[in-house]
């Protein structure tokens, strides 16, 4: 069968199962990382967001005038 470029079906099936197992493991690991990150997220402050506006502490205008 080798001269016809036909590979052993059992070997191919084993590789398919191994690859699927590795892909599923990676997905589960990523899911665990996301779950832990969501659990450790700090609570949002009341009012929802950063206070103030603009670039706090930055002087207005440009040093050399306009563009």
PDB file of N, CA, C, O and CB in Angstrom:
ATOM      1  N   UNK A   1       0.810  -1.203   0.000  1.00  0.00           N
ATOM      2  CA  UNK A   1       0.000   0.000   0.000  1.00  0.00           C
ATOM      3  C   UNK A   1       0.852   1.266   0.000  1.00  0.00           C
ATOM      4  O   UNK A   1       0.382   2.324  -0.418  1.00  0.00           O
ATOM      5  CB  UNK A   1      -0.921  -0.001   1.195  1.00  0.00           C
ATOM      6  N   UNK A   2       2.084   1.173   0.458  1.00  0.00           N
ATOM      7  CA  UNK A   2       2.955   2.349   0.508  1.00  0.00           C
ATOM      8  C   UNK A   2       3.245   2.881  -0.889  1.00  0.00           C
ATOM      9  O   UNK A   2       3.381   4.090  -1.081  1.00  0.00           O
ATOM     10  CB  UNK A   2       4.265   2.012   1.220  1.00  0.00           C
ATOM     11  N   UNK A   3       3.338   1.984  -1.860  1.00  0.00           N
ATOM     12  CA  UNK A   3       3.619   2.450  -3.220  1.00  0.00           C
ATOM     13  C   UNK A   3       2.436   3.208  -3.816  1.00  0.00           C
ATOM     14  O   UNK A   3       2.600   3.913  -4.812  1.00  0.00           O
ATOM     15  CB  UNK A   3       3.980   1.268  -4.115  1.00  0.00           C
ATOM     16  N   UNK A   4       1.253   3.077  -3.230  1.00  0.00           N
ATOM     17  CA  UNK A   4       0.069   3.816  -3.680  1.00  0.00           C
ATOM     18  C   UNK A   4      -0.169   5.079  -2.861  1.00  0.00           C
ATOM     19  O   UNK A   4      -1.189   5.744  -3.042  1.00  0.00           O
ATOM     20  CB  UNK A   4      -1.159   2.926  -3.609  1.00  0.00           C
ATOM     21  N   UNK A   5       0.772   5.428  -1.947  1.00  0.00           N
ATOM     22  CA  UNK A   5       0.654   6.592  -1.061  1.00  0.00           C
ATOM     23  C   UNK A   5      -0.592   6.516  -0.177  1.00  0.00           C
ATOM     24  O   UNK A   5      -1.237   7.528   0.096  1.00  0.00           O
ATOM     25  CB  UNK A   5       0.621   7.876  -1.886  1.00  0.00           C
ATOM     26  N   UNK A   6      -0.919   5.294   0.266  1.00  0.00           N
ATOM     27  CA  UNK A   6      -2.029   5.102   1.197  1.00  0.00           C
ATOM     28  C   UNK A   6      -1.419   4.856   2.566  1.00  0.00           C
ATOM     29  O   UNK A   6      -0.636   3.923   2.743  1.00  0.00           O
ATOM     30  CB  UNK A   6      -2.971   3.909   0.757  1.00  0.00           C
ATOM     31  N   UNK A   7      -1.773   5.682   3.526  1.00  0.00           N
ATOM     32  CA  UNK A   7      -1.199   5.578   4.861  1.00  0.00           C
ATOM     33  C   UNK A   7      -2.071   4.707   5.749  1.00  0.00           C
ATOM     34  O   UNK A   7      -3.261   4.524   5.492  1.00  0.00           O
ATOM     35  CB  UNK A   7      -1.026   6.964   5.483  1.00  0.00           C
ATOM     36  N   UNK A   8      -1.474   4.189   6.771  1.00  0.00           N
ATOM     37  CA  UNK A   8      -2.176   3.326   7.722  1.00  0.00           C
ATOM     38  C   UNK A   8      -3.322   4.111   8.367  1.00  0.00           C
ATOM     39  O   UNK A   8      -3.070   5.115   9.033  1.00  0.00           O
ATOM     40  CB  UNK A   8      -1.195   2.784   8.811  1.00  0.00           C
ATOM     41  N   UNK A   9      -4.561   3.684   8.186  1.00  0.00           N
ATOM     42  CA  UNK A   9      -5.702   4.417   8.749  1.00  0.00           C
ATOM     43  C   UNK A   9      -5.640   4.547  10.272  1.00  0.00           C
ATOM     44  O   UNK A   9      -6.035   5.581  10.811  1.00  0.00           O
ATOM     45  CB  UNK A   9      -6.991   3.731   8.357  1.00  0.00           C
ATOM     46  N   UNK A  10      -5.162   3.541  10.964  1.00  0.00           N
ATOM     47  CA  UNK A  10      -5.096   3.614  12.417  1.00  0.00           C
ATOM     48  C   UNK A  10      -4.130   4.704  12.865  1.00  0.00           C
ATOM     49  O   UNK A  10      -4.414   5.423  13.823  1.00  0.00           O
ATOM     50  CB  UNK A  10      -4.677   2.264  13.000  1.00  0.00           C
ATOM     51  N   UNK A  11      -3.007   4.836  12.194  1.00  0.00           N
ATOM     52  CA  UNK A  11      -2.033   5.878  12.531  1.00  0.00           C
ATOM     53  C   UNK A  11      -2.632   7.259  12.323  1.00  0.00           C
ATOM     54  O   UNK A  11      -2.439   8.151  13.148  1.00  0.00           O
ATOM     55  CB  UNK A  11      -0.758   5.723  11.687  1.00  0.00           C
ATOM     56  N   UNK A  12      -3.348   7.438  11.239  1.00  0.00           N
ATOM     57  CA  UNK A  12      -3.987   8.725  10.950  1.00  0.00           C
ATOM     58  C   UNK A  12      -5.041   9.035  11.997  1.00  0.00           C
ATOM     59  O   UNK A  12      -5.131  10.169  12.469  1.00  0.00           O
ATOM     60  CB  UNK A  12      -4.619   8.720   9.544  1.00  0.00           C
ATOM     61  N   UNK A  13      -5.838   8.043  12.366  1.00  0.00           N
ATOM     62  CA  UNK A  13      -6.881   8.258  13.375  1.00  0.00           C
ATOM     63  C   UNK A  13      -6.270   8.610  14.723  1.00  0.00           C
ATOM     64  O   UNK A  13      -6.796   9.469  15.430  1.00  0.00           O
ATOM     65  CB  UNK A  13      -7.767   7.011  13.509  1.00  0.00           C
ATOM     66  N   UNK A  14      -5.164   7.960  15.093  1.00  0.00           N
ATOM     67  CA  UNK A  14      -4.495   8.290  16.353  1.00  0.00           C
ATOM     68  C   UNK A  14      -4.017   9.736  16.350  1.00  0.00           C
ATOM     69  O   UNK A  14      -4.148  10.434  17.356  1.00  0.00           O
ATOM     70  CB  UNK A  14      -3.310   7.343  16.598  1.00  0.00           C
ATOM     71  N   UNK A  15      -3.465  10.191  15.230  1.00  0.00           N
ATOM     72  CA  UNK A  15      -2.995  11.572  15.137  1.00  0.00           C
ATOM     73  C   UNK A  15      -4.150  12.557  15.211  1.00  0.00           C
ATOM     74  O   UNK A  15      -4.016  13.618  15.820  1.00  0.00           O
ATOM     75  CB  UNK A  15      -2.215  11.783  13.845  1.00  0.00           C
ATOM     76  N   UNK A  16      -5.278  12.224  14.605  1.00  0.00           N
ATOM     77  CA  UNK A  16      -6.459  13.092  14.660  1.00  0.00           C
ATOM     78  C   UNK A  16      -6.942  13.228  16.099  1.00  0.00           C
ATOM     79  O   UNK A  16      -7.260  14.330  16.546  1.00  0.00           O
ATOM     80  CB  UNK A  16      -7.592  12.536  13.763  1.00  0.00           C
ATOM     81  N   UNK A  17      -6.997  12.117  16.824  1.00  0.00           N
ATOM     82  CA  UNK A  17      -7.450  12.147  18.215  1.00  0.00           C
ATOM     83  C   UNK A  17      -6.469  12.937  19.074  1.00  0.00           C
ATOM     84  O   UNK A  17      -6.886  13.707  19.938  1.00  0.00           O
ATOM     85  CB  UNK A  17      -7.612  10.716  18.767  1.00  0.00           C
ATOM     86  N   UNK A  18      -5.174  12.755  18.845  1.00  0.00           N
ATOM     87  CA  UNK A  18      -4.159  13.483  19.603  1.00  0.00           C
ATOM     88  C   UNK A  18      -4.282  14.990  19.350  1.00  0.00           C
ATOM     89  O   UNK A  18      -4.215  15.784  20.289  1.00  0.00           O
ATOM     90  CB  UNK A  18      -2.744  12.986  19.226  1.00  0.00           C
ATOM     91  N   UNK A  19      -4.458  15.374  18.109  1.00  0.00           N
ATOM     92  CA  UNK A  19      -4.589  16.799  17.771  1.00  0.00           C
ATOM     93  C   UNK A  19      -5.852  17.397  18.371  1.00  0.00           C
ATOM     94  O   UNK A  19      -5.827  18.523  18.868  1.00  0.00           O
ATOM     95  CB  UNK A  19      -4.597  16.991  16.253  1.00  0.00           C
ATOM     96  N   UNK A  20      -6.946  16.663  18.332  1.00  0.00           N
ATOM     97  CA  UNK A  20      -8.198  17.151  18.920  1.00  0.00           C
ATOM     98  C   UNK A  20      -8.061  17.303  20.426  1.00  0.00           C
ATOM     99  O   UNK A  20      -8.581  18.260  21.000  1.00  0.00           O
ATOM    100  CB  UNK A  20      -9.359  16.199  18.589  1.00  0.00           C
ATOM    101  N   UNK A  21      -7.370  16.378  21.071  1.00  0.00           N
ATOM    102  CA  UNK A  21      -7.149  16.446  22.508  1.00  0.00           C
ATOM    103  C   UNK A  21      -6.320  17.680  22.861  1.00  0.00           C
ATOM    104  O   UNK A  21      -6.635  18.376  23.826  1.00  0.00           O
ATOM    105  CB  UNK A  21      -6.452  15.169  23.008  1.00  0.00           C
ATOM    106  N   UNK A  22      -5.279  17.957  22.101  1.00  0.00           N
ATOM    107  CA  UNK A  22      -4.446  19.137  22.342  1.00  0.00           C
ATOM    108  C   UNK A  22      -5.239  20.424  22.148  1.00  0.00           C
ATOM    109  O   UNK A  22      -5.088  21.366  22.927  1.00  0.00           O
ATOM    110  CB  UNK A  22      -3.229  19.128  21.414  1.00  0.00           C
ATOM    111  N   UNK A  23      -6.076  20.474  21.125  1.00  0.00           N
ATOM    112  CA  UNK A  23      -6.886  21.670  20.877  1.00  0.00           C
ATOM    113  C   UNK A  23      -7.889  21.894  22.011  1.00  0.00           C
ATOM    114  O   UNK A  23      -8.073  23.025  22.460  1.00  0.00           O
ATOM    115  CB  UNK A  23      -7.628  21.546  19.530  1.00  0.00           C
ATOM    116  N   UNK A  24      -8.533  20.829  22.473  1.00  0.00           N
ATOM    117  CA  UNK A  24      -9.496  20.951  23.569  1.00  0.00           C
ATOM    118  C   UNK A  24      -8.797  21.396  24.850  1.00  0.00           C
ATOM    119  O   UNK A  24      -9.339  22.211  25.597  1.00  0.00           O
ATOM    120  CB  UNK A  24     -10.227  19.615  23.798  1.00  0.00           C
ATOM    121  N   UNK A  25      -7.611  20.876  25.110  1.00  0.00           N
ATOM    122  CA  UNK A  25      -6.861  21.281  26.303  1.00  0.00           C
ATOM    123  C   UNK A  25      -6.504  22.763  26.259  1.00  0.00           C
ATOM    124  O   UNK A  25      -6.609  23.459  27.269  1.00  0.00           O
ATOM    125  CB  UNK A  25      -5.587  20.443  26.441  1.00  0.00           C
ATOM    126  N   UNK A  26      -6.086  23.244  25.099  1.00  0.00           N
ATOM    127  CA  UNK A  26      -5.748  24.663  24.955  1.00  0.00           C
ATOM    128  C   UNK A  26      -6.965  25.540  25.191  1.00  0.00           C
ATOM    129  O   UNK A  26      -6.863  26.570  25.857  1.00  0.00           O
ATOM    130  CB  UNK A  26      -5.167  24.940  23.565  1.00  0.00           C
ATOM    131  N   UNK A  27      -8.115  25.148  24.657  1.00  0.00           N
ATOM    132  CA  UNK A  27      -9.345  25.926  24.845  1.00  0.00           C
ATOM    133  C   UNK A  27      -9.711  25.984  26.320  1.00  0.00           C
ATOM    134  O   UNK A  27     -10.096  27.040  26.822  1.00  0.00           O
ATOM    135  CB  UNK A  27     -10.508  25.318  24.029  1.00  0.00           C
ATOM    136  N   UNK A  28      -9.595  24.854  27.023  1.00  0.00           N
ATOM    137  CA  UNK A  28      -9.927  24.831  28.444  1.00  0.00           C
ATOM    138  C   UNK A  28      -8.960  25.684  29.265  1.00  0.00           C
ATOM    139  O   UNK A  28      -9.376  26.337  30.222  1.00  0.00           O
ATOM    140  CB  UNK A  28      -9.919  23.397  28.960  1.00  0.00           C
ATOM    141  N   UNK A  29      -7.690  25.687  28.904  1.00  0.00           N
ATOM    142  CA  UNK A  29      -6.720  26.523  29.612  1.00  0.00           C
ATOM    143  C   UNK A  29      -7.036  27.995  29.419  1.00  0.00           C
ATOM    144  O   UNK A  29      -6.991  28.775  30.370  1.00  0.00           O
ATOM    145  CB  UNK A  29      -5.296  26.223  29.131  1.00  0.00           C
ATOM    146  N   UNK A  30      -7.356  28.372  28.196  1.00  0.00           N
ATOM    147  CA  UNK A  30      -7.702  29.769  27.913  1.00  0.00           C
ATOM    148  C   UNK A  30      -8.969  30.155  28.674  1.00  0.00           C
ATOM    149  O   UNK A  30      -9.058  31.261  29.208  1.00  0.00           O
ATOM    150  CB  UNK A  30      -7.896  29.993  26.387  1.00  0.00           C
ATOM    151  N   UNK A  31      -9.948  29.251  28.726  1.00  0.00           N
ATOM    152  CA  UNK A  31     -11.183  29.511  29.455  1.00  0.00           C
ATOM    153  C   UNK A  31     -10.899  29.720  30.939  1.00  0.00           C
ATOM    154  O   UNK A  31     -11.498  30.596  31.563  1.00  0.00           O
ATOM    155  CB  UNK A  31     -12.173  28.358  29.260  1.00  0.00           C
ATOM    156  N   UNK A  32      -9.990  28.923  31.514  1.00  0.00           N
ATOM    157  CA  UNK A  32      -9.622  29.091  32.918  1.00  0.00           C
ATOM    158  C   UNK A  32      -8.980  30.453  33.166  1.00  0.00           C
ATOM    159  O   UNK A  32      -9.278  31.108  34.165  1.00  0.00           O
ATOM    160  CB  UNK A  32      -8.669  27.977  33.353  1.00  0.00           C
ATOM    161  N   UNK A  33      -8.108  30.877  32.269  1.00  0.00           N
ATOM    162  CA  UNK A  33      -7.450  32.175  32.427  1.00  0.00           C
ATOM    163  C   UNK A  33      -8.476  33.299  32.385  1.00  0.00           C
ATOM    164  O   UNK A  33      -8.406  34.232  33.186  1.00  0.00           O
ATOM    165  CB  UNK A  33      -6.388  32.382  31.333  1.00  0.00           C
ATOM    166  N   UNK A  34      -9.417  33.220  31.469  1.00  0.00           N
ATOM    167  CA  UNK A  34     -10.451  34.253  31.359  1.00  0.00           C
ATOM    168  C   UNK A  34     -11.338  34.257  32.602  1.00  0.00           C
ATOM    169  O   UNK A  34     -11.691  35.325  33.104  1.00  0.00           O
ATOM    170  CB  UNK A  34     -11.307  34.032  30.092  1.00  0.00           C
ATOM    171  N   UNK A  35     -11.702  33.074  33.104  1.00  0.00           N
ATOM    172  CA  UNK A  35     -12.555  32.981  34.291  1.00  0.00           C
ATOM    173  C   UNK A  35     -11.874  33.594  35.507  1.00  0.00           C
ATOM    174  O   UNK A  35     -12.510  34.319  36.272  1.00  0.00           O
ATOM    175  CB  UNK A  35     -12.919  31.520  34.575  1.00  0.00           C
ATOM    176  N   UNK A  36     -10.602  33.314  35.692  1.00  0.00           N
ATOM    177  CA  UNK A  36      -9.866  33.867  36.839  1.00  0.00           C
ATOM    178  C   UNK A  36      -9.750  35.377  36.703  1.00  0.00           C
ATOM    179  O   UNK A  36      -9.875  36.098  37.693  1.00  0.00           O
ATOM    180  CB  UNK A  36      -8.458  33.228  36.954  1.00  0.00           C
ATOM    181  N   UNK A  37      -9.514  35.864  35.495  1.00  0.00           N
ATOM    182  CA  UNK A  37      -9.391  37.307  35.278  1.00  0.00           C
ATOM    183  C   UNK A  37     -10.709  38.018  35.605  1.00  0.00           C
ATOM    184  O   UNK A  37     -10.699  39.118  36.157  1.00  0.00           O
ATOM    185  CB  UNK A  37      -8.974  37.599  33.819  1.00  0.00           C
ATOM    186  N   UNK A  38     -11.830  37.399  35.271  1.00  0.00           N
ATOM    187  CA  UNK A  38     -13.125  38.016  35.558  1.00  0.00           C
ATOM    188  C   UNK A  38     -13.401  38.030  37.054  1.00  0.00           C
ATOM    189  O   UNK A  38     -14.019  38.968  37.558  1.00  0.00           O
ATOM    190  CB  UNK A  38     -14.247  37.278  34.823  1.00  0.00           C
ATOM    191  N   UNK A  39     -12.955  37.008  37.768  1.00  0.00           N
ATOM    192  CA  UNK A  39     -13.194  36.936  39.199  1.00  0.00           C
ATOM    193  C   UNK A  39     -12.373  37.980  39.951  1.00  0.00           C
ATOM    194  O   UNK A  39     -12.814  38.478  40.986  1.00  0.00           O
ATOM    195  CB  UNK A  39     -12.872  35.542  39.715  1.00  0.00           C
ATOM    196  N   UNK A  40     -11.192  38.316  39.451  1.00  0.00           N
ATOM    197  CA  UNK A  40     -10.307  39.252  40.122  1.00  0.00           C
ATOM    198  C   UNK A  40     -10.502  40.691  39.666  1.00  0.00           C
ATOM    199  O   UNK A  40      -9.779  41.574  40.129  1.00  0.00           O
ATOM    200  CB  UNK A  40      -8.888  38.846  39.901  1.00  0.00           C
ATOM    201  N   UNK A  41     -11.440  40.956  38.787  1.00  0.00           N
ATOM    202  CA  UNK A  41     -11.651  42.313  38.275  1.00  0.00           C
ATOM    203  C   UNK A  41     -12.107  43.224  39.407  1.00  0.00           C
ATOM    204  O   UNK A  41     -13.009  42.865  40.164  1.00  0.00           O
ATOM    205  CB  UNK A  41     -12.690  42.316  37.124  1.00  0.00           C
ATOM    206  N   UNK A  42     -11.491  44.404  39.531  1.00  0.00           N
ATOM    207  CA  UNK A  42     -11.901  45.330  40.593  1.00  0.00           C
ATOM    208  C   UNK A  42     -13.303  45.865  40.329  1.00  0.00           C
ATOM    209  O   UNK A  42     -13.695  46.027  39.174  1.00  0.00           O
ATOM    210  CB  UNK A  42     -10.902  46.497  40.711  1.00  0.00           C
ATOM    211  N   UNK A  43     -14.055  46.140  41.380  1.00  0.00           N
ATOM    212  CA  UNK A  43     -15.406  46.673  41.178  1.00  0.00           C
ATOM    213  C   UNK A  43     -15.345  48.079  40.579  1.00  0.00           C
ATOM    214  O   UNK A  43     -14.423  48.850  40.844  1.00  0.00           O
ATOM    215  CB  UNK A  43     -16.185  46.694  42.511  1.00  0.00           C
ATOM    216  N   UNK A  44     -16.339  48.381  39.779  1.00  0.00           N
ATOM    217  CA  UNK A  44     -16.415  49.711  39.165  1.00  0.00           C
ATOM    218  C   UNK A  44     -16.837  50.733  40.216  1.00  0.00           C
ATOM    219  O   UNK A  44     -17.686  50.439  41.057  1.00  0.00           O
ATOM    220  CB  UNK A  44     -17.410  49.717  37.966  1.00  0.00           C
ATOM    221  N   UNK A  45     -16.254  51.931  40.176  1.00  0.00           N
ATOM    222  CA  UNK A  45     -16.664  52.963  41.129  1.00  0.00           C
ATOM    223  C   UNK A  45     -18.070  53.455  40.818  1.00  0.00           C
ATOM    224  O   UNK A  45     -18.518  53.362  39.675  1.00  0.00           O
ATOM    225  CB  UNK A  45     -15.676  54.139  41.110  1.00  0.00           C
ATOM    226  N   UNK A  46     -18.775  53.980  41.827  1.00  0.00           N
ATOM    227  CA  UNK A  46     -20.108  54.517  41.543  1.00  0.00           C
ATOM    228  C   UNK A  46     -19.990  55.671  40.554  1.00  0.00           C
ATOM    229  O   UNK A  46     -19.102  56.512  40.695  1.00  0.00           O
ATOM    230  CB  UNK A  46     -20.809  54.986  42.850  1.00  0.00           C
ATOM    231  N   UNK A  47     -20.836  55.723  39.594  1.00  0.00           N
ATOM    232  CA  UNK A  47     -20.751  56.746  38.563  1.00  0.00           C
ATOM    233  C   UNK A  47     -20.091  56.191  37.317  1.00  0.00           C
ATOM    234  O   UNK A  47     -20.221  56.773  36.240  1.00  0.00           O
ATOM    235  CB  UNK A  47     -19.981  57.962  39.073  1.00  0.00           C
ATOM    236  N   UNK A  48     -19.397  55.092  37.440  1.00  0.00           N
ATOM    237  CA  UNK A  48     -18.855  54.334  36.316  1.00  0.00           C
ATOM    238  C   UNK A  48     -17.836  55.024  35.456  1.00  0.00           C
ATOM    239  O   UNK A  48     -18.178  55.431  34.346  1.00  0.00           O
ATOM    240  CB  UNK A  48     -19.928  53.927  35.475  1.00  0.00           C
ATOM    241  N   UNK A  49     -16.655  55.178  35.874  1.00  0.00           N
ATOM    242  CA  UNK A  49     -15.618  55.694  35.008  1.00  0.00           C
ATOM    243  C   UNK A  49     -14.650  56.569  35.762  1.00  0.00           C
ATOM    244  O   UNK A  49     -14.734  56.733  36.979  1.00  0.00           O
ATOM    245  CB  UNK A  49     -16.221  56.459  33.872  1.00  0.00           C
ATOM    246  N   UNK A  50     -13.725  57.127  35.001  1.00  0.00           N
ATOM    247  CA  UNK A  50     -12.721  57.978  35.627  1.00  0.00           C
ATOM    248  C   UNK A  50     -13.296  59.367  35.841  1.00  0.00           C
ATOM    249  O   UNK A  50     -14.030  59.875  34.993  1.00  0.00           O
ATOM    250  CB  UNK A  50     -11.439  58.044  34.771  1.00  0.00           C
ATOM    251  N   UNK A  51     -12.968  59.982  36.964  1.00  0.00           N
ATOM    252  CA  UNK A  51     -13.492  61.317  37.234  1.00  0.00           C
ATOM    253  C   UNK A  51     -12.819  62.368  36.360  1.00  0.00           C
ATOM    254  O   UNK A  51     -11.746  62.139  35.802  1.00  0.00           O
ATOM    255  CB  UNK A  51     -13.309  61.668  38.704  1.00  0.00           C
ATOM    256  N   UNK A  52     -13.457  63.503  36.252  1.00  0.00           N
ATOM    257  CA  UNK A  52     -12.877  64.610  35.504  1.00  0.00           C
ATOM    258  C   UNK A  52     -12.945  64.385  34.015  1.00  0.00           C
ATOM    259  O   UNK A  52     -13.614  63.471  33.532  1.00  0.00           O
ATOM    260  CB  UNK A  52     -11.452  64.826  35.916  1.00  0.00           C
ATOM    261  N   UNK A  53     -12.243  65.233  33.301  1.00  0.00           N
ATOM    262  CA  UNK A  53     -12.232  65.089  31.859  1.00  0.00           C
ATOM    263  C   UNK A  53     -10.977  65.676  31.285  1.00  0.00           C
ATOM    264  O   UNK A  53     -10.248  66.397  31.965  1.00  0.00           O
ATOM    265  CB  UNK A  53     -13.446  65.740  31.242  1.00  0.00           C
ATOM    266  N   UNK A  54     -10.727  65.376  30.056  1.00  0.00           N
ATOM    267  CA  UNK A  54      -9.569  65.932  29.378  1.00  0.00           C
ATOM    268  C   UNK A  54      -8.268  65.344  29.874  1.00  0.00           C
ATOM    269  O   UNK A  54      -8.237  64.249  30.436  1.00  0.00           O
ATOM    270  CB  UNK A  54      -9.543  67.416  29.543  1.00  0.00           C
ATOM    271  N   UNK A  55      -7.206  66.076  29.663  1.00  0.00           N
ATOM    272  CA  UNK A  55      -5.874  65.636  30.050  1.00  0.00           C
ATOM    273  C   UNK A  55      -5.502  66.374  31.327  1.00  0.00           C
ATOM    274  O   UNK A  55      -4.876  67.433  31.267  1.00  0.00           O
ATOM    275  CB  UNK A  55      -4.824  65.895  28.911  1.00  0.00           C
ATOM    276  N   UNK A  56      -5.869  65.842  32.461  1.00  0.00           N
ATOM    277  CA  UNK A  56      -5.650  66.511  33.738  1.00  0.00           C
ATOM    278  C   UNK A  56      -4.211  66.913  33.958  1.00  0.00           C
ATOM    279  O   UNK A  56      -3.302  66.100  33.793  1.00  0.00           O
ATOM    280  CB  UNK A  56      -6.089  65.631  34.853  1.00  0.00           C
ATOM    281  N   UNK A  57      -3.992  68.185  34.337  1.00  0.00           N
ATOM    282  CA  UNK A  57      -2.654  68.673  34.615  1.00  0.00           C
ATOM    283  C   UNK A  57      -1.894  69.152  33.396  1.00  0.00           C
ATOM    284  O   UNK A  57      -0.775  69.646  33.536  1.00  0.00           O
ATOM    285  CB  UNK A  57      -1.882  67.617  35.275  1.00  0.00           C
ATOM    286  N   UNK A  58      -2.447  69.026  32.228  1.00  0.00           N
ATOM    287  CA  UNK A  58      -1.764  69.454  31.014  1.00  0.00           C
ATOM    288  C   UNK A  58      -2.160  70.893  30.701  1.00  0.00           C
ATOM    289  O   UNK A  58      -3.344  71.228  30.749  1.00  0.00           O
ATOM    290  CB  UNK A  58      -2.102  68.513  29.822  1.00  0.00           C
ATOM    291  N   UNK A  59      -1.194  71.747  30.381  1.00  0.00           N
ATOM    292  CA  UNK A  59      -1.541  73.135  30.030  1.00  0.00           C
ATOM    293  C   UNK A  59      -2.254  73.185  28.683  1.00  0.00           C
ATOM    294  O   UNK A  59      -2.067  72.316  27.832  1.00  0.00           O
ATOM    295  CB  UNK A  59      -0.272  74.023  29.992  1.00  0.00           C
ATOM    296  N   UNK A  60      -3.055  74.195  28.511  1.00  0.00           N
ATOM    297  CA  UNK A  60      -3.792  74.325  27.253  1.00  0.00           C
ATOM    298  C   UNK A  60      -2.912  74.882  26.141  1.00  0.00           C
ATOM    299  O   UNK A  60      -1.900  75.531  26.410  1.00  0.00           O
ATOM    300  CB  UNK A  60      -5.012  75.221  27.446  1.00  0.00           C
ATOM    301  N   UNK A  61      -3.289  74.632  24.917  1.00  0.00           N
ATOM    302  CA  UNK A  61      -2.570  75.184  23.764  1.00  0.00           C
ATOM    303  C   UNK A  61      -1.308  74.432  23.431  1.00  0.00           C
ATOM    304  O   UNK A  61      -0.980  73.418  24.047  1.00  0.00           O
ATOM    305  CB  UNK A  61      -2.233  76.613  24.010  1.00  0.00           C
ATOM    306  N   UNK A  62      -0.588  74.963  22.421  1.00  0.00           N
ATOM    307  CA  UNK A  62       0.638  74.343  21.978  1.00  0.00           C
ATOM    308  C   UNK A  62       1.788  75.306  22.267  1.00  0.00           C
ATOM    309  O   UNK A  62       1.592  76.519  22.197  1.00  0.00           O
ATOM    310  CB  UNK A  62       0.568  73.976  20.467  1.00  0.00           C
ATOM    311  N   UNK A  63       2.985  74.803  22.591  1.00  0.00           N
ATOM    312  CA  UNK A  63       4.103  75.680  22.948  1.00  0.00           C
ATOM    313  C   UNK A  63       4.474  76.674  21.852  1.00  0.00           C
ATOM    314  O   UNK A  63       4.877  77.795  22.162  1.00  0.00           O
ATOM    315  CB  UNK A  63       5.304  74.849  23.284  1.00  0.00           C
ATOM    316  N   UNK A  64       4.355  76.311  20.626  1.00  0.00           N
ATOM    317  CA  UNK A  64       4.790  77.194  19.552  1.00  0.00           C
ATOM    318  C   UNK A  64       3.649  77.909  18.869  1.00  0.00           C
ATOM    319  O   UNK A  64       3.829  78.435  17.771  1.00  0.00           O
ATOM    320  CB  UNK A  64       5.560  76.423  18.543  1.00  0.00           C
ATOM    321  N   UNK A  65       2.503  77.943  19.470  1.00  0.00           N
ATOM    322  CA  UNK A  65       1.345  78.568  18.822  1.00  0.00           C
ATOM    323  C   UNK A  65       0.531  77.526  18.097  1.00  0.00           C
ATOM    324  O   UNK A  65       0.411  76.391  18.558  1.00  0.00           O
ATOM    325  CB  UNK A  65       1.784  79.669  17.846  1.00  0.00           C
ATOM    326  N   UNK A  66      -0.033  77.910  16.952  1.00  0.00           N
ATOM    327  CA  UNK A  66      -0.866  76.961  16.202  1.00  0.00           C
ATOM    328  C   UNK A  66      -0.008  76.134  15.259  1.00  0.00           C
ATOM    329  O   UNK A  66       1.176  76.408  15.064  1.00  0.00           O
ATOM    330  CB  UNK A  66      -1.961  77.701  15.411  1.00  0.00           C
ATOM    331  N   UNK A  67      -0.625  75.128  14.686  1.00  0.00           N
ATOM    332  CA  UNK A  67       0.091  74.299  13.730  1.00  0.00           C
ATOM    333  C   UNK A  67       0.394  75.043  12.485  1.00  0.00           C
ATOM    334  O   UNK A  67       0.998  74.489  11.566  1.00  0.00           O
ATOM    335  CB  UNK A  67      -0.683  73.075  13.402  1.00  0.00           C
TER     336      UNK A  67
END
